[in-house]
Amino acid sequence: MIGLGLVVGLSHTGDGGKNAAAMRALASTLRYLNNPIESGKELTDAANVAMVAISATIPKEGASNGQRVDCYVTSTFGAKSLKGGRLLISPIRMPNVNDLTVVGLASGPIVIEDAEVLTSGRVPNGIVLERDFRTQFIDMKHGNKVTLVIDAPHATFGVASHIVERINTELYPVLHLKPASALGPDRIEVAVPDLYRDDPVGFIAWLLDIDVMTPQTEARVWVNTKSKTVLIHGDVQISPVVISHKNLKVEVAGSPSDPAPFAPLGSGQENQQQLDDLLKGLQALKVSNEDVIAIVRELYRSGNLHGVYEEK
């Protein structure tokens, strides 16, 4: 959902009279509130107002008329800060430019979530929905089927196959059919049996209550460039490589007779080099977090890091 609105109550950090669009919107708001102005010159010093873009996402489980959802506001012009501001009541629509139906009203005080970015913020429960949004969780057009989605960190062909086997093994003695089939490593399709045609929610509750193995998460590396955080999960390995970064040089390779600063990669599991060992060594050398992230990123780009890599 999207919209445009005005934030008021700023401490001389808004768009001011320099933003003609914001001033026109403010003048229109004043006329709506039965307080018209005679000339736009009266608003030239209105530095406590800013025009913002409003965005929000409908919850994946749907939402009802009257329900409140969070929204986010971002300065669209020259505001220096939205701190301390309050969003005036603003209409919210769907992204379709041909649909002008108002689906919600946004308003409320702004919460700045990132102290380094004062030009955007969140309005908790800022939108009151004006219509229902129903999520269709049963595919009635293709045989009353429901699709189960495996979380990305656990999505593998092996995990999907195991879950399908568990569902079919559990349901066959009762229903005398095997309703589940895997569509890929992250999706499983299950046909709703006739016995539960009038109670699909009960059937899904039964499905989700079936015990499955705790999936073995793939070797993964998460990098958050904003917080300068590196998270390693699983056995993330790195190939023999020489790292030269700024005034630092590290050799992740070697031979038993002439050991390198880190254990060499070999055919045996005990000789394989892991990423966390490298990070411990870099930490001992007092390498900055920025440089550590840069090294990990280049290891992945060069194909020397063996694991799933995600960065934000």
N, C-alpha and C positions, 0 to 999 in steps of 0.2 A: 504494500500500500504506500502511496506517495502523496505529497502535498507541499504547499508553500505556506509559510506563516511569518508572523512577526514576533520577535522576542523583545520584551520591554523590561524596564527596571535595571538596565545596565549602568555601570558607573563610568559614563563618558568613554565607553569602549565599543560603542555600536557603529553603525554605518554613518550616522549623522546626516546632515543635509547633502553630503557628497553623493549619496546614492539616490538618484531620482526615482528608481523603481520602488525602493523601500518607502520613500516619502509619499508616493502615490498610493501605495497600499495603506499607509498610516492615515492619509487623508480620507480614503474610502472607508476605513474602519471608523473614523470619527463621524463621518456622515451617517453611517449605519447606527451609531450610538446617539444619534440626534444631537451631535455637537459639531456641525459643519464649520469649516474654516473659510475665511474669505480669500486668502491668498496662500500659495505654497511657501511664500517667504517666511511665514510664521513657523515653519518646520525646519528652517535651515540650521538651527542649533540643536536639533533633536538627536543628540549623540547617545541617548540612552535606548535607542531602538536599532534593531538589526533584522534584516530579512534572512530567513533560513529555509533550507530544504528539509522536509520531514519524510522519514521512511520508517516502515515497520513491516514485520513479517507475521503472517497469520500462523498460529501454532499448527504443527503438523497433525495434531489430533482434531483440528477444527476449532470453532469458537461459536458462541451464541450471541444473539442480539442483547446488548447491554453489558456484555463482558468487557473487561479492560485488558489492554495489552500495552507493553512498553513501546516507545518509539524513540527514534534518534533524530537529532537536529544538527545541521551543519551550516555554518555561515556561507552564504552564496556570494557575498561581495567583500566589503572592506572592513568588517568588524574585527576588532583586535581580540576581543574576549567575550564569551557568552556567560561567564561566571556571574552568578547572582541574578541572572535573568529569569523571566517567566514567559512561557509561550502563551500567546493569546489564542482564544478558541479559533481553530482553523479546520476547514473541511478536508477530509481525506478521501482519495479515490483509488481505484485500481489502476495499474500501469497502462491499460488499454486507452489510447488517446481518444478513441471514439466513444468511450463509455464515460459519461460525465456524472454518473450516479454517485452520490455521496454515501460512502460505506462506513464512515466514522467521523468523530470529532476529536481533535487533539488539543490539549491544553495542559498546563501545569509547570511547576518549577523545574529548572534544568540542573542536572547533576553532572559535573565535569568528572569523567572517569580517568582521564590521562592529564596529569598536571602539566605535561609538556605540550599538549594540544588543547588550547583553550577555546578554539573556534568550533568545537563539536562537543556534543554531550548527549545524555540520555534523559528522557522524561519517564520515570517509573509509572506504570499504569496510566500513561498519558493519553491513550486513545480509548474512547468509548465507542464500541461497535454499534452500527445502526442496522445491521442485518445478520442473518445466520450464515455461517460457513460450515457446511457439512462435509466431512471426509468420507468418501466411499471406500471402505476397506475390503469389500467383497466384489470381485469381478463377475457380475451376473451375466455379462454378455458372452463369456467364454466358459460356461459350465460351472458357475458358482465356485470360484477358486479364490484362495487367499495367498498372498506372496509374503514370505518371511525374508527379512533382510538381515544378513549377518554383518555386524559391525566391522568396519574396514580393518582395524588391527587384527582381527581374527579370521578374516575372509581368505580361505584357501580351499582348493578342491578337496583336500583330505577332510577338512572340517565339515564342508557341505555334505560330502558323502556320508560321513559319520552321522550327522543329524538326520539325514534322510533315512538311513538304516534304523536309527533309534525310533523315529516316528512310525515307520511302517511296522517295525517289530512290536511296538506298543499297541498299535491300533488294529492290527490284523486279527488277533483273537476275538476282539469285540465286534469289529465291523466286517470282517472277512474280505477285506480289500486293502491294497497298499496305495494310499492316496497321495503320497509325497514323491516328488521328483526334483532333482537339482537342475537349475537353469544355468548355473555357473558357480564360481567360487564364492559368490556373495548373495545368491538368491535361491530360495527354495519355494516351489509352487505346491500347494496342498489343496486338493479338491474337497469341498465341504460335503460330507456324506448326506444322503437324504434324511437320515435320522436327525440331523442337526440343521435341516434347511430352515426351520423356524426359529432356531436359536444359534446363529453363527457366532455370537459373542461367547456363548458357553463353550462352543467347540474350540475357538481360538484360545480361551482360557485353559482348556485342557491341553492343547498343543504346547503352550508356553510353560506348562507345569511338568512336562516330560524332562527327566534328568538326562543331561548329555555330559560328555567328558569336558573337563576344563581345557579349552583349546590351547595348544602350544603357540604362543604368539611368535610371529616371525622376528628375526633379528631386525631391529629398527633403531633409527636415530632421529630424534626430534630436536630441531634447533629453533629457538625463539630469538630473533635478532634484536628485538626491543629490550627484553629483559636480560639478554646475553646469557641464555641458559641452554645447555646441551644435555639431553636425556638419552640414555642408552638402555635398550631393553633387549635381552637375549644375547646370543653369541655373535656380536658384530666383529668381523675379522677384517684385516687389511693385508694387502699383498706387500711383498718386498718393494720398498720404494725409498728414495732419498728425497727428503723434504728440505727445500731451501726457501726460507721466508724471511725477508728483511735481513737482519744480521744473525738469523738462526739457521743452523743446519743440523738435521737429525736424520740418521740412517736407520730405517726400520728393516734391517736385513743383516746378514752376516753368516759366519760359519762358526761351528763350535770351537775351533782352534783360535779364531780371531773374533771374539764376540763383539757385536755392535752394542750401542747403548740400550737396545731392546732385543729380546729373544728373537732369533731368526725363524722365519716360516719354514716348516719342513713337512714331510709327508705324515708325520705323527701328530696326533691331536695335542700332545704335550708341547710341541714346538710351534704351534700356530700363534701368530701375533694377534692380539685383540685390541680393539680401539680404546677400551678403557685403560689398558696398560700405557698406550701412547699418551692419553690425556693426563694420567698420573705423572708421567715423565715431564710433560710440558708444564704441569702445575709446579713440579719441583724446580723447574727452570724459571718459574715466575713469569711465564708467558701470559699476556693479557687475554681476557675472554674474547675480545674482538679478533685477536690473532688466532686463537684456538678455533673459533668459528670459521675463519677464513681458511685455515688448514683443512678442517673437516670437510668444508664445502668443496675444496679442490680435490681432495681424496675421492669424493663421490663423483665429481665431474670427470675425473681422469680414469674412472673405473677401478680404482684401487681400494674402494670401500665396499665390502660385501654385505649388504643389508638394505632394507628399505629406508630411504632418506626423505624427510619432510622438513620444510622450513617455512616459517611465517615471520 
